[in-house]
Amino acid sequence: MKPRPILSVAEMTAADQAAITAGTSGVTLMERAGVGAADAICERFAPRPVRVLCGPGNNGGDGYVVARILQERGWTVRLETSAPPATHDAKLMAQLWRGEIHRLGGAEGDALIVDALFGAGLARPLDAEIARLARAWQATPERVVAIDLPSGLSGDTGKPVGDTAFAAGLTVTFHARKVGHALQPGRSRCGEVVVVDIGLENSAVQLFENAPDLWLNHFPWPNADAHKHARGRLIVISGEPWSTGAARLAARGGLRVGAGLVTVFARPDALAVNAAHLEAVMLRAYETDLELEQAAADVDAAIIGPAAGVSDTTLMNLLALARTGAALVIDADAITVFRDDPDELFSVLDRDDVLTPHPGEFDRLFPGLLARSPQRIAAARQAALQAGAVVLLKGPDTVIAAPDGRAAVNLNGSPWLATAGSGDVLAGFIGGLIAQGMESFEAACAGAWIHAEAGASFGPGLIAEDLPGLAPGVLAGLWAEAQG
């Protein structure tokens, strides 16, 4: 499969217009969209009373098609409008409707609701009556099917345009997801998202759903003649004796994802506690940043930051590792230690390095950028450009961005990952993949997806120590997909 794009509203409009310019009429596209939405509804619901709410624009035109198709298939359909159709194509579809047209806001009941009031391009708050309906149905989103995007949400941010927006159990959109489907809070308000192919083409797209079709062709599966040295050498820098667990979690994650040789580097006073907990992961002592630089001269990737300490030691160790040529995965304390001089960090980064901040850490390196940006994707992209490295901005809607403008949004995030140490394992997954030769952007995307799948597969009760052991099940599924 090809990577699945995520489009802005402007990009979707351009794709529509390109198809129309090439000879496909807007009415044909609207008919395809409405039929596809009706098919999705019929696949998920038995025939029942349904209220189709149509707005004045092309989203409402899609709604007229849905109402007609459902009625033809034997459903009891009540069509309600907030205003008469105002676009050429919507007017034509309204003329094909064979039934009464009611004003919005009729009898309540328990009918299925089809929200075709406003699509992803909405730029103003919902009016009072529509906002009232949105609030009334928010408690029962399973009753609501949204056409394109729940009305009231911005297609470019996922945020309500005004004070409120609809919430749906099913959203049927067309050609590709929009940003509003991918980012919170929009993602939670969309429920299941079904993408209907209506025959459009993509131009140059740089934002994608983070799924295996984006990176599986680049996954570093071992060859038949592979040996441990050929599968990548990864190191992880340990913290102080009382803060060593995070580095071991990262190391175990790197080992489980396939790195051939994984070594924890520790100061002499942290050797004993690490040695008591390590088996296949190796252990090596160092005393100064110069010793670390020399010892790490031949490694492929290095992870620094998990419980490393916000100290001059961590700062100097990172600068030493940057001189080795190893790809760096920089997390936690190794981010925070540069909060007073982010440019010092940026000056030593390369485009194969990866920063993995949560929002608080992100703000320490890029003060105010999240607040100034329209949404997380724009912030992560600007950060990657500024840092000259890959940036993985953690969250329920994790964004991975590369300095060249490519970006991906994780759609399989799991709330069970909200546990101490989870991010350390994520750093290990990413570092382990980079050590095996995977490009850093693809490795960060793959690591985030594997991490989320592992968390979801375990569910309630998950702790970080579980995650490395869950990776083989996820990898087995990817291997089967790659072979199929």
C-alpha positions in Angstrom: 0.0 0.0 0.0 1.0 3.6 -0.5 1.5 5.9 2.4 -1.7 7.5 3.5 -1.7 11.3 3.3 -3.2 13.7 5.7 -4.4 16.9 4.0 -5.0 20.4 4.9 -8.3 22.0 3.9 -6.5 23.9 1.1 -4.9 20.7 -0.2 -8.2 18.9 -0.3 -9.8 21.8 -2.1 -7.0 21.8 -4.6 -7.4 18.0 -5.2 -11.1 18.5 -5.8 -10.4 21.4 -8.2 -7.8 19.4 -10.1 -10.2 16.6 -10.7 -12.9 19.1 -11.9 -10.4 20.8 -14.2 -9.4 17.3 -15.6 -13.0 16.7 -16.5 -14.8 15.1 -13.5 -17.8 17.2 -12.5 -18.4 18.4 -9.0 -21.8 16.7 -9.1 -20.1 13.4 -9.9 -17.7 13.8 -7.0 -20.6 14.7 -4.7 -22.5 11.6 -5.8 -19.5 9.4 -5.2 -19.0 10.9 -1.7 -22.7 10.5 -0.7 -22.9 6.9 -2.0 -19.7 6.1 -0.2 -21.0 7.6 3.0 -24.3 5.7 2.7 -22.4 2.5 2.1 -20.4 3.0 5.3 -23.6 3.6 7.3 -25.3 0.6 5.9 -22.3 -1.6 6.7 -22.4 -0.6 10.3 -26.1 -0.1 11.1 -29.3 -2.0 10.5 -32.0 0.0 8.8 -33.6 2.4 11.3 -35.1 5.9 11.5 -32.5 8.4 10.5 -32.3 12.2 10.6 -30.1 13.7 7.9 -29.1 17.3 8.8 -28.0 19.3 5.7 -26.2 22.6 5.7 -26.2 25.1 2.8 -22.8 24.2 1.3 -21.3 21.1 -0.4 -21.3 19.2 2.8 -25.0 19.6 2.8 -25.0 18.4 -0.8 -23.3 15.2 0.3 -26.1 14.9 2.9 -28.8 15.1 0.3 -27.2 12.2 -1.5 -26.9 10.2 1.7 -30.6 10.8 2.4 -31.7 9.7 -1.1 -29.5 6.6 -1.1 -30.7 5.5 2.4 -34.3 6.1 1.4 -33.9 4.0 -1.8 -32.5 1.2 0.4 -35.6 1.2 2.6 -34.6 3.4 5.5 -37.0 5.8 7.1 -35.4 9.2 6.5 -36.2 12.6 7.8 -34.3 15.4 6.1 -33.7 18.6 8.0 -31.9 21.7 6.8 -30.3 24.7 8.5 -30.6 26.8 5.4 -31.5 26.3 1.7 -28.7 24.9 -0.5 -26.4 27.7 -1.6 -24.0 26.0 -4.0 -24.6 24.8 -7.6 -23.9 21.2 -6.8 -25.9 21.1 -3.6 -28.9 22.6 -5.3 -28.8 19.9 -8.0 -28.6 17.2 -5.3 -31.5 18.8 -3.3 -33.7 18.6 -6.5 -33.1 14.8 -6.6 -34.5 14.3 -3.1 -38.0 12.8 -3.1 -39.4 13.6 0.2 -40.2 16.4 2.6 -37.7 18.9 3.8 -38.0 20.0 7.4 -36.5 22.9 9.3 -33.6 21.9 11.6 -34.5 20.9 15.1 -37.5 18.7 14.8 -38.7 16.0 17.2 -35.9 14.4 19.2 -36.5 10.6 19.5 -33.7 8.1 19.2 -33.1 8.2 15.4 -29.6 7.9 14.0 -28.2 11.4 13.2 -26.3 12.2 10.0 -24.4 15.4 10.5 -23.9 17.0 7.0 -24.2 20.5 8.2 -20.6 21.8 7.8 -17.4 20.1 6.6 -13.7 20.6 7.3 -13.7 24.1 5.9 -15.9 25.7 8.5 -14.4 29.0 9.6 -17.0 30.4 11.9 -18.7 29.2 15.2 -21.9 27.3 15.0 -25.0 29.4 15.4 -27.1 29.1 18.5 -29.5 26.4 17.4 -26.9 24.1 15.8 -24.7 24.6 18.9 -27.6 23.5 21.1 -28.0 20.3 19.1 -24.2 19.7 19.2 -24.2 20.0 23.0 -27.4 17.8 23.3 -25.9 14.9 21.4 -22.3 15.0 22.8 -23.3 12.5 25.4 -24.4 10.0 22.8 -21.8 10.2 20.0 -22.7 6.6 18.9 -25.9 8.0 17.5 -24.1 10.5 15.3 -22.5 9.9 11.9 -20.5 12.9 10.6 -20.0 13.6 7.0 -16.4 14.7 6.4 -15.9 16.1 9.9 -18.1 16.7 12.9 -19.6 20.1 12.4 -17.9 22.9 14.4 -14.4 21.4 14.2 -11.7 23.0 12.2 -10.3 20.8 9.5 -6.9 22.3 9.9 -6.5 22.2 13.7 -9.0 19.6 15.1 -10.1 22.3 17.5 -13.7 23.7 17.8 -14.0 26.9 15.8 -16.2 28.3 18.5 -17.4 27.1 21.9 -18.7 23.7 20.9 -18.8 21.1 18.1 -20.5 17.8 17.3 -19.0 14.5 18.4 -19.6 11.4 16.3 -19.2 7.7 16.7 -18.5 7.4 12.9 -17.0 9.9 10.6 -16.9 9.4 6.8 -14.5 11.5 5.0 -13.3 11.6 1.4 -10.0 10.9 -0.4 -7.8 11.3 2.8 -8.0 12.2 6.4 -7.7 15.9 7.2 -5.6 17.4 9.9 -8.7 17.8 12.0 -9.2 14.0 12.1 -5.6 13.4 13.3 -5.1 15.9 16.1 -6.8 16.2 19.4 -9.4 17.0 20.4 -10.8 16.4 16.9 -9.6 12.9 16.8 -11.5 11.9 19.9 -14.7 13.6 18.5 -14.6 11.7 15.2 -15.0 8.1 16.5 -14.2 5.6 13.8 -12.9 7.4 10.6 -13.7 5.8 7.2 -11.9 7.3 4.2 -13.9 6.9 0.9 -12.1 6.9 -2.4 -13.8 9.3 -4.7 -11.2 9.2 -7.5 -8.9 12.1 -6.6 -5.2 12.3 -7.0 -2.6 13.8 -4.6 0.0 16.4 -5.5 3.2 16.6 -3.5 2.1 15.7 0.1 4.5 15.8 3.1 2.1 14.8 5.9 1.1 11.2 6.5 -0.7 8.9 8.8 2.0 7.0 10.8 1.3 3.5 9.7 3.4 0.6 8.4 2.7 1.5 4.8 4.8 4.7 5.4 8.0 2.8 6.6 7.6 -1.0 6.4 9.6 -1.1 3.1 12.5 0.4 5.0 12.4 -1.9 8.0 15.8 -3.4 8.8 15.0 -7.1 8.7 18.1 -9.3 9.1 19.5 -11.1 6.1 20.2 -14.9 6.1 23.9 -14.2 6.8 23.3 -11.6 9.5 25.4 -11.6 12.7 25.2 -9.5 15.8 27.8 -6.9 14.6 26.0 -6.4 11.3 22.7 -5.8 13.1 23.9 -2.6 14.7 25.7 -1.3 17.8 23.6 0.8 20.2 24.8 2.4 23.4 22.7 3.9 26.2 24.2 6.3 28.8 23.3 5.4 32.4 22.4 7.9 35.1 23.6 8.0 38.7 23.5 4.8 40.8 20.0 5.7 42.1 18.7 6.5 38.6 19.8 3.6 36.4 16.5 2.0 35.6 15.5 4.3 32.7 18.7 3.6 30.8 18.1 -0.2 31.2 14.6 0.2 29.9 15.9 2.0 26.8 18.6 -0.6 26.3 16.1 -3.5 26.6 13.9 -1.8 24.1 16.7 -1.4 21.6 17.7 -5.1 22.0 14.1 -6.3 21.5 13.6 -4.3 18.4 16.6 -6.0 16.8 19.9 -4.2 17.6 22.7 -6.7 17.6 24.8 -5.3 20.3 23.5 -3.1 23.1 25.7 -1.7 25.8 24.9 0.5 28.8 27.8 2.9 29.5 28.0 3.8 33.2 30.3 5.6 35.6 32.2 3.3 38.0 29.8 4.0 40.9 26.8 2.8 38.8 28.3 -0.4 37.5 27.3 -2.7 40.3 23.6 -1.8 40.3 23.4 -2.0 36.5 25.3 -5.3 36.5 22.8 -6.8 38.9 20.0 -6.2 36.3 21.6 -6.8 32.9 22.0 -10.1 31.0 22.1 -9.8 27.2 22.6 -6.1 27.4 26.3 -5.4 28.0 27.9 -3.0 30.4 31.0 -0.8 30.1 32.6 1.7 32.4 33.7 5.2 31.6 34.9 8.1 33.8 35.1 11.2 31.6 33.4 12.6 28.5 36.7 12.1 26.6 36.7 8.4 27.6 33.1 8.1 26.5 33.9 9.7 23.1 36.7 7.3 22.5 34.7 4.3 23.7 31.8 5.2 21.5 33.8 5.9 18.4 32.5 2.9 16.5 28.9 2.7 17.6 26.0 3.3 15.2 23.5 5.0 17.6 23.5 6.3 21.1 20.7 7.2 23.5 21.3 9.8 26.1 18.9 11.4 28.5 16.7 8.8 30.3 17.4 9.7 34.0 20.8 10.9 33.0 20.6 13.9 35.3 20.2 17.6 34.5 23.9 18.3 35.0 27.1 19.4 33.3 28.0 15.8 33.1 25.1 15.1 30.8 25.8 18.2 28.7 29.4 17.3 28.2 28.6 13.6 27.5 26.1 14.7 24.7 28.7 17.0 23.1 31.2 14.1 23.3 28.8 11.7 21.6 28.0 14.3 18.9 31.7 14.2 17.9 31.6 10.5 17.3 29.3 10.5 14.2 26.8 8.1 15.9 23.2 9.0 15.4 21.8 10.4 18.7 18.4 9.8 20.3 18.1 12.6 22.8 15.5 12.4 25.5 14.4 13.7 28.9 17.3 15.2 30.9 19.6 15.6 27.8 16.9 17.9 26.4 16.3 19.8 29.7 20.0 20.4 30.3 20.1 22.8 27.2 17.1 24.8 28.3 19.2 28.0 28.9 21.1 27.7 25.6 19.2 25.5 23.0 21.4 26.8 20.2 24.3 25.1 21.8 22.5 21.8 21.3 21.3 22.7 17.8 24.8 23.6 16.7 26.0 19.9 17.2 23.0 18.1 15.8 22.8 16.3 12.5 19.7 15.4 10.5 20.0 11.8 11.6 19.7 12.7 15.2 16.3 12.5 16.9 14.8 14.6 19.7 11.9 13.0 21.7 10.4 15.7 23.9 7.1 15.8 25.7 5.4 19.2 25.5 7.1 20.5 28.6 10.5 19.5 27.3 9.6 20.9 23.8 8.9 24.3 25.4 12.3 24.3 27.0 14.1 24.0 23.7 11.6 26.0 21.6 10.1 28.5 24.0 6.6 29.6 23.0 6.5 27.7 19.7 3.7 25.4 20.7 1.6 28.3 21.9 2.3 30.4 18.8 1.6 27.6 16.3 -1.8 26.8 14.9 -1.4 23.2 15.9 1.2 20.6 16.9 2.2 19.6 13.3 3.3 23.1 12.5 5.2 23.4 15.8 7.0 20.1 15.3 7.9 21.0 11.7 9.3 24.4 12.7 11.2 22.8 15.5 12.8 20.1 13.2 13.8 22.9 10.8 15.3 25.0 13.6 17.1 22.1 15.3 18.2 20.5 12.0 17.1 17.1 13.4 14.1 14.8 13.6 11.7 15.9 16.3 9.2 13.5 17.9 6.7 15.5 19.9 5.0 13.1 22.3 1.4 13.1 23.2 -1.9 11.3 22.4 -1.4 12.6 18.9 2.4 12.2 18.6 3.9 14.1 15.7 7.1 13.1 14.0 8.8 15.8 11.8 11.9 15.9 9.7 14.0 19.0 8.8 12.9 18.5 5.1 9.3 19.1 6.0 8.0 15.6 6.1 5.8 14.8 9.0 3.6 12.0 10.3 0.9 11.8 13.0 0.5 8.7 15.2 -3.1 7.5 15.1 -2.8 4.4 17.3 -1.8 6.1 20.5 -2.8 4.2 23.7 -3.7 5.8 27.0 -2.1 2.8 28.8 1.3 4.2 27.7 0.8 7.0 30.3 3.1 5.4 32.8 6.6 6.1 34.1 9.4 4.8 31.9 7.3 4.3 28.8 9.2 7.1 27.0 12.5 5.4 27.8 11.4 2.3 26.0 10.3 4.4 23.0 13.8 5.9 22.9 15.2 2.4 22.9 12.9 1.3 20.0 14.0 4.3 17.9 17.7 3.9 18.8 17.6 0.2 18.0 16.1 0.7 14.6 18.6 3.5 13.7 21.5 1.3 14.8 20.3 -1.3 12.3 20.5 1.3 9.5 17.0 2.6 9.3 16.8 6.3 8.4 16.0 8.4 11.4 12.6 9.8 10.3 11.3 6.3 9.4 12.9 4.8 12.6 11.2 7.4 14.7 7.8 6.8 13.0 8.2 3.0 13.2 9.3 3.1 16.9 6.3 5.3 17.8 3.9 3.0 16.0 5.4 -0.2 17.5 5.4 1.4 21.0 1.7 2.3 20.7 0.7 -1.1 19.3 2.6 -2.8 22.2 0.8 -0.7 24.7 -2.6 -1.3 23.2 -2.0 -5.1 23.0 -1.5 -5.2 26.8 -4.1 -2.7 27.9 -4.9 -2.1 31.6 -2.2 -2.7 34.1 0.6 -1.9 31.6 4.0 -0.8 33.1 7.0 0.2 31.2 8.8 -3.0 32.0 6.2 -4.9 30.0 6.8 -3.0 26.7 10.1 -4.6 25.5 8.6 -8.0 25.9 5.5 -7.0 23.9 7.6 -5.8 20.9 8.2 -9.4 19.4 4.4 -9.9 18.9 4.2 -6.6 17.1 7.3 -7.4 15.0 5.9 -10.8 14.1 2.8 -9.1 12.7 4.9 -6.7 10.7 7.1 -9.5 9.4 4.0 -11.4 8.2 2.7 -8.2 6.5 6.1 -7.7 4.9 6.1 -11.3 3.5 2.6 -11.1 2.3 
